[in-house]
Amino acid sequence: MALANNNHKLFDLPAGTTSFQVFWFSELLKRPVCSGKIKDRIGKLTDLVFQLKEPYAEAVGIYLDHGWGKPTEFIPWDRVVKIESDAVFVKPAEGGGTYPPFIDQPGWILVNEHLMGRTIMDMDGRRIEVVNDVHLLNSKGRMLIVHVDISFNGFLRKWGLGKSQWIKDQFISWKYVQPLSVEDATSTDAVSLSVTRREIRELPSEDLADALEMLSGEEQQAFFSALDSEKAAETLTQVEPRAQRQLIANLRKERARTILSEMSVPQLADLLSVLPHDDMVEMMGLLPKEQAQRIQAIISEREVTAHFLMSSHYMVFPPEATVGEVLQAVRSSQQEHDCISYIYVVAGTDNVLAGVVDLRELILAADALRLDELMTAPVVSAEADDVREDLIELFAKYHYRMLPVVDGYDRILGVVHYKDIMQGLVTRAKP
């Protein structure tokens, strides 16, 4: 049965769409297929075949399986005349007789075979929900997949109990679902969520944050779950507090722990400071004790010092190390790129800061050159008890990507990053 046209608010209609019908696949499944008149029944709808396209998959035909060893039939979608509550009407096969058997094509999926009952997985391979039904739009001879339904209502419809709507339908837009192809479907029972397909990891976190803020509910969750942990952490620091609270509230503990591990202490302090108290306590419990204590100190103190804001991820070498040795160590270190913007040169066993080398200069230098022949000295640095305003002044004046933090004897203690200090991650006003 077609749904009322006021359901158009559930999705963005394709350009030029004015009149349309929407269907549940579960209600089309096993509906009689008739050639011409209702009495000319040729079988029951076994499945619908769709071609993967952007942004919506489009129907290419009806699949009929007659069982008992009889050949299947494939009815091209351009042979479909109309869909009524009691039957699907199609044109007779050309030349009479039966339609040709179904032959799989690259990029085709079958709704019942490859979507219904499949588990939706996030990018980390963890279970989210099960596809209980598929929402279809039919207009001007085209049928599109517009949503998957993960609600209990979809489960009821699968068993012929569609009139009993117990809870609100829960949709995930097809635009955020990466389906299995026909040829891959036998290898797994999962359907992956995706927003931009292969390109999602290349999008700037600022753009992803803007997109997240425009979504709500299941679509926002689907979008966010499509991000790997590193990209999710970057994006979470960019979205406004309301969206941060919504996203955190819907994270499973293991997924939350993985995302939080990708964030710096200042970023974590900023994020947790906008959460309701109970959520903040729960997230704190997922962090190492020492890190949680530092974050609590940042949130509690009005004047946070560099000691609490600094990171322990940086690279130091003695003055006599050669460029070739340092580059080999950098390549094998597996350090994040923002931890090796600069190489710090330290003297003696006390790690007294003697100089700094920009990684870009290092790459261009001869392998045999020593660091003390290449380094810049003295080094612009912050002291452990410098407050955030002091750090802002240093970054604004020198435009470095990171600054070393030293004690009263010029021994390096850690580094502070531009992104943590200058993007207002710690003291951003709460809404």
N, C-alpha and C positions, 0 to 999 in steps of 0.2 A: 504493500500500500504506500502510495506517495505521501510524504509529509507536507504539512501546510507550508505555504510559501513564506510565512514570516520567519522561517528558519534560515533565511538568507543571511541574517546577521551573524551566523556562526562561521562564515567563511567569506573570503574575498572572491567575488564572482569574476570569472574570466571576462576580458574585454568584450563588449557587445552582447553580453548575456542579459536578456530582459525577461523572458518567460522560461520556466524550468520546472522540473520535478526533482525531488530528492527521495532516495530509497535507502533502506537498510538491506545489505546483501543477504542477511539471514532470512529476510522475508521473500527474497527472490529465489533463494536456493530451493530446488525441487519444484519450482512453479512450472506448470505445463507450458510447453513450447508448441505453438500451433502454426501450421502452414496455411495461411489464408483465413479459414474460419475455425471457430472453436472446436468443431467436430473433427477437424483435420489435425489431430494431435500427433506429433512426431517424436515426442519424448519429454523428459523433464530436465530443467536447467541443472546441470551438474556443477558448472563453474563458469565464471566470467574471466576472459583473458584480456589483460591490459598490456599496453606498450609503455615502458618507462620513458617519461618525458618531463621536462621542466615547464611550469612548477607542479603540474598534476599529471599523473598517469592517465592515459586515455584508452578506453575500451577498443579492442580490435575484433572481438568476436565472442560467441557463445560456445561453450564446450558441452557436448552431450556424450554421456557414457551409458550405453544401453545394457551393459553387463552381459552375463551368460556367454561370454566369448564373442559377442557381436562387435563389429567395428565401431569405433567412436565416430562422431561427426563434429565438424567445426563450421559454424555459421558466421561468416564475416559480418561485422557490425553494420555495414551499409545495407545488409539484407533485413535488418530489424525494422519493422513498420511501427509498432507501438507496444507499450508496456501497460497492461491493464491489471486490475487487482486479482483477476482470476487466471490470467495467462499472458504469455509473451507471444506476440504475433510477428511472424517473419514471412518473407516472400518465399515461394516454392523454389527449390533448387533448380538452377538453370538446366534445362533438358529433362526435368522430371527426376524421379528417383530420390536418392539420398545425397546429402552433402558429403564432401570428401572428409577423410579422417583427419584428426588433429595432428599437426606436425609442429613441434616446438621450434621457435625462432629466437635468436639472440635478443635479449632485452625484454622478453615477455615474462609476465608473471600470472599465475592463477590465484584468484582471491582465496578460494576455499583451501587450495592445496598449500599455498605459500604464505598466507597471512592469518587466516582464522585460527585462533588457538595458539598462535606463536607467542613466545615470550619476547617482550621488548627489552633490549639491553642498552645500557649506556656505554660510553666509549671505553670504560674500564672493564667491561665485560660482566657487570653485575646486574642481577635481575631487577626490573622495575615493576612491570605489570604484564598482563596477558591481553592480546588483542581478542576481544569478545565479539566485535562486529566491525563492519566497514561501512562508512557513510558515502553514498554515491550521488552525484548530480547528473541529471540528464537534460540536455538542452540542444535544440537545433541539430538533432542527429548525432550528438556526441555525448558520451558518458564518461565522467571523470571521477577518480577517487579523491575525496576532499578531506576526510578524517578517518582515523581509526578510533573506535570506542573501547575504553578500558573499564567501563563501569559495570556494575552488577546487572544493570538493565540489559546490557548487551548479552550477558550470559543467559538471562531469561528469554530473550528473543531467540537465541539459538535453539532453545527447547520449546519454542512455540508458545511462550508465555509473554508475548510482547505487550499485552494490554495491562500487565501489572508493572507499573513504573514505581519502584520502591524508593529510588534515590535519584538525584540529578545525574544526567548523562555526563560522562567525562571524556572529552574529546582531546586528541592530539592531532594537530593539523598535518595533513599529508606532506606539506612542505618541510616538515621536520622529521620525516621518517625515511630512512634509507632502506628500501626493501631488498629482499633476496631475489636474485635472478632465478629463473627456472633451472638453469644448469647448476647453480650453487645450492639449491634448496635442500638437496639430499644430505649435505654435509653437516648441517646444523639445524636446530629447532628455534633459532633466535632471529629476531629482526632488530637491526641497529638503528638508533636515533641519529639523525644528521641534520644539520641546518644548511650548510653550504657545500655539502658533499666533500670532495677532496680539498677544496680551497679553504675550508674553515680555519685550518691551522695557520694560514698565511695572513688572515685578517688582523689588523691592529686591535689590541684589546679595547681601545677607546671606541672603535666602531662597534665591536660586539657589545660593549656596555650600553651604547645608545640603543641598539636593537633590543636588548633585554628590558630596558626601561619602558619600551613601547608595548611589551607583552604583559600578560597576567595569567595567573592560574597555571593550568597544565601546559600551555604552550611555552610559558616562561621556564618551567621546570624542564620541559623537553629540550629547549634550546640550551640551557645551562648544562644538562647532563651530556650533551653532545660534545662538550669541550673536554680535552684531556686535562689532567690535574694541573699542569703548569699553566696552561692557557686559562683555566678556570680561576686560578689564583690571581693572575694578572688582571683578568676582567673584573673579579670581585672587588679589587681595590679601586676600580674606576667607576662603578655604578653608585648612584646616590643612596643614602642610608635606608630609605624605604625598601628599595629593591634588595639591598644587602640583608635586611631583616627577613624578607620573604624567602630569599634563597637559602639562608642559613636554617630557617625553620623547617625546610623540607629536605635537608640533607641527612642521609644515613650516616651513622657514626664513622664507619670505615672510610667512606667517601670524604667526609669532613676532615678526618685526620690526615688523609693524603693531601687534600688541598691546602690545609693549614701548614703542612710541612714545607710547602713551596714558598711561604711568605716570610718576610723578615720580621723581626721583633716590632719595629715601629708600625709596619703595616698591620700586624696582628693587633696591636694596641688600638689603632684607629678603628679597625673593624669591630672588635669586641666592645669598644666603648659606646657603640650605637645600638647594641643589642639589648633587649629586655634582660633584667638581672638574672633570671633563671637560665636563659639561653647562654648568657655570658659565662655563668658558672659551669654549665655543661660543656661548653667549648674549651674552657680553661682545663677541665679534667682530661681533655684529649691531648694536652701538651706536656712535654717534659717538665718536671717540677721547677727546675732552675729557670727555664724560659717563662713559665707561668708567673713566677715571682717577679721577674723583670718587667713583664707586661703589666702586672698589677701595680708596680711602682710607678710606671709611666702614666697609667690611668689616674692614679691617686695624686701624684705630685703636680703642682702647678708649673714649677720650673724643672723640667726634666733635663738631666745633664747628658753629655756625650757618652759617659760611662754606660748608661742604660740604653742608648740608641745605637751603639756601635755593634758591628758584626765581627765575628772571628774568622770569616772566610776571606783570606787574602794570601799573597805569596811574597816571601822574603828570600833573599839570596845574599851571600857574602860579596864584598867588593871584587874579589879576585875571580868570581865566576865569569865564564865567557858567554857571549851571546848564544853560541851554538848549544852549550850546556843548558842554558836557561830555556831556550825554545824547546828543546827535547823534553825537559821537565814539565813545561807548560802543556805540551801536547799529551803527555801521559797522565796528567793530574786529574783530568775529568772535572775540573772546576767549571762552574758556571761562567759565562762570558763576562758578566758584570763584576766578577771577583778578580779578574786579571786585566782590568783596564790599565793598571799601573803595576810595575814590579818595584818593590821597595828593597833598598840596599841597607843591610844592617851590619854593624861592626861589633866584633867580640861576641862573647857568650851571653851578654845581657840584652842583645837585640836593640842596641842603640841605633836610632834612625840616622843614617849617614847620607842617603840620597834617594832619588826616585827616577825611574825610567818609564816613559810612556811606551806601551806595548807596540804602538805604530812605529816608533823610532827603532825599537828592538828588531822588528821584522826586516827593516831596511838596512840594518847594520851588518857588517862583516862578522862571520861566525867566530873569528879568533879575537875579536875585540872584547876587552874586559868591561865589566859593569862600571867600575870606577873611572873608566875613560869616557863613558857615555852618559853617566848619571847627572842629574841636576841637583845642586846643593847650594844653600840649605833648602830644606823641604818645608813648604807651607803645611802646617799641621794644626790640629785642635788639641786642647788639653782636656783631660778626663772630666774636669768639673765645669767646662764650658756649657752654658745653657743653650737651648735651641735657638734663641735670638742671635747668639754669638756665631753659631754654625751657619745660620742664614746669611749673616754679613760676610763670612768667609766664602761661601759658595757664590754669592752675588758679586763679590769682588774679583774672584779668580776663575770662576766658571769651570772648575774641575768636576769630573764625574764622581770622584770619591775623595775623601780626605782621611789621612791617618790620624789616629788619636794616640797621644803620648802622655807619659807621666812626667813628674818634675825632673827626671833624669834623661828625658828624651828617649825613653824606651817605648817601642811601639806596643800598644795594647789592643788595637783593633782598627776598624775603619768605619766611617759613616758614608752613606750613599746619598747622592744628590736627590734621587727620586724619593727617598724617605723623608728628607728634610724640607725640600722646596715644594713638594706637591701637597703640603698641608695634611699629611696623613695622620698626624698625631693629635693636633689641636683643632681639627675642623669642627665647627660648632654643630651641636646636635640640633635636629629639626624640632 
